[in-house]
Amino acid sequence: MRAFKITLIIVLALFILFIVMGMIGIYQQIEYNPEALYVIIFISIGVILGLAAMLYHIKTFRYYRKSKSRKKVKKVSIFLWIAAVASSVYILLFSIFAFIGTFMEPNSVRNAEAFLTKLILIILFFYGVGSLVEISIVKKRMKKQREEVTLHDEISEIGS
């Protein structure tokens, strides 16, 4: 699971990098296309959610330690958890709608660039699904770890 978590962090970092690069290109066209402002707002929301999700994934990495620690671990902010779920849903919906949009473009069937775009969108789709699954697993691990610490503390109090 640690390797899976690292893979999620790397894919998210690459997605944020590419989306920021695209946002810069769109920002240069804002004076020619007034709708570009709405696209920039949409992309900015994705970047903010992505950065919060990356922070969530980094903070929850400690729940994948090989050694079972009986120490009480700090809670992860509910804001980061919500942002991670929202980021996963955002990327999932983005990949679905963009994938559908690639079929509406003429001459995209035989174009090598279109094939690469579809491949990237499929990877993003699996990232969104995998991230949602991983968030669910981490939530269960956090609950289990909290229960173990509470049980261990209660046993220690009885023994004292």
N, C-alpha and C positions, 0 to 999 in steps of 0.2 A: 504493500500500500504506500510505502514511502516513495517508491519510484513513480507510482501513479500520481501522487501529490506533486512531486517535482515536475513531472510532465505537464500537469495542469498549470503550474506556475509559469513554465516556459512558454506554453501555447498562449496563455493570457498575456504575457509580456510581449510576445510577438504580435498578437492581435492589437494591443494598445499602440505599439510602435507603428504598425501599418495604418491604423485608423488615424493617428495623429498626422502621419505623413499625408494621408488623403485629405485631412482637414486643412492642412496648409495649402494644398493645391486648390481646394474649393475656396478658401479665403482669398486667394489671388484673383478669383473670378467673381467676387461678390459685387463689384461695381457694374458688371455686365449682366448679371443674373440675380434679380432680387430674391428669388426663391432659395438661393444659396445660403442665406441667413438661417432659414429653417433647417436646412441640412446640417449646418454647423452646430445649431442648438441640439439637434438629435444626436450628432456625433459626440458633442461635449458631454451629454448625459451618459453616453456609453463609456467615455473615457473616465469620468468620475466614478461610475459604478465599477468599472474594471479595476481602477486603482484601489478602491475600497475592498473589492473582492480579493485582490492580490494581498493586501494587508491581512485580510481574514485568513487566507490560506497559509501565510507565513506564521501568523500567531497560533494557528491550530496545528501546526506541524509537530508541536511537542506531544500531541496525543498519539503519535505513532512511534514513540520511543520503544526500544526493545526491552528495556528494564522497566519493571512495574514499580513505579514510585508511589509511596504511600503519602506523599506530601499533598497538601491541598493546593491545587493549581488555580490561578486567578481565572475568573470567568472571562469569556470573550464577550465583547460588547454586543448587545442585541442589534445595534445599528450596523455593525459589520456583518452579522449574520443575515440581516434583511438585505443589505447591499450585495452580498455574495449570491443570494437567491435571485435578486432582481437582475444582477449582472448575467447570471446563467440563463435566465429567461430572455433577457435582452439579446444575448448572443444567439440563443436558440431561434428566436423569432427573426432576427436579422438574417441568419443563415437560410432559414426557410423561405422568406420573402425574396431575398436576393437570388436564391437558387431558382425559384419560380420565374423571377424576372429575367434570368439568363435565357430561358426558353422563348421569351417574347421578343428577343433581339434577333433580327434577321441575320442570316449568315453566321450564326454562332455555333452551328452544329459541327462544322469542319475546322473551325479556327482553333489553333493550338493555345492561344491566350484564353479562349473561352473554356477549353478543357481544364487548364490550370486554375481558372477562377472557380469552376465547379468543384474541382478537387479540394481547394482551400475551403470552400463553403461546406463541403461534406465533413472536413476535419473540424470546422467550427461547430457544426451540428453535433458531432460526437463529443466535442469539448463541453457543450452546453448540457447534454444528457449526463456525461460523466461527472461534471461538476455538481449537478443536482444530486446525483447518487452519492458522491463523496461528502457533500454537505450533510446529507442524511446520516451517513455512517459516522461522521465526526460527532454529530449531535448525540447519537446513541453512545458513542465512546465516552463523551463528556458526562453523560448521565450515569453510565456505569462506573466511571472513575470517581464521581462524586459520591455515589452510594458506597463504594469500597472504602473511601476515606472516612465517611461517616461511620460505617460499621467498625472499622479499625479503631477510630477514636472512642467509640462506645465500649469496645472490648478493653481498650487501654484504661478507661475510667473505671471499669468494673474491677480490673486487676490492681488498681492503685489503692 
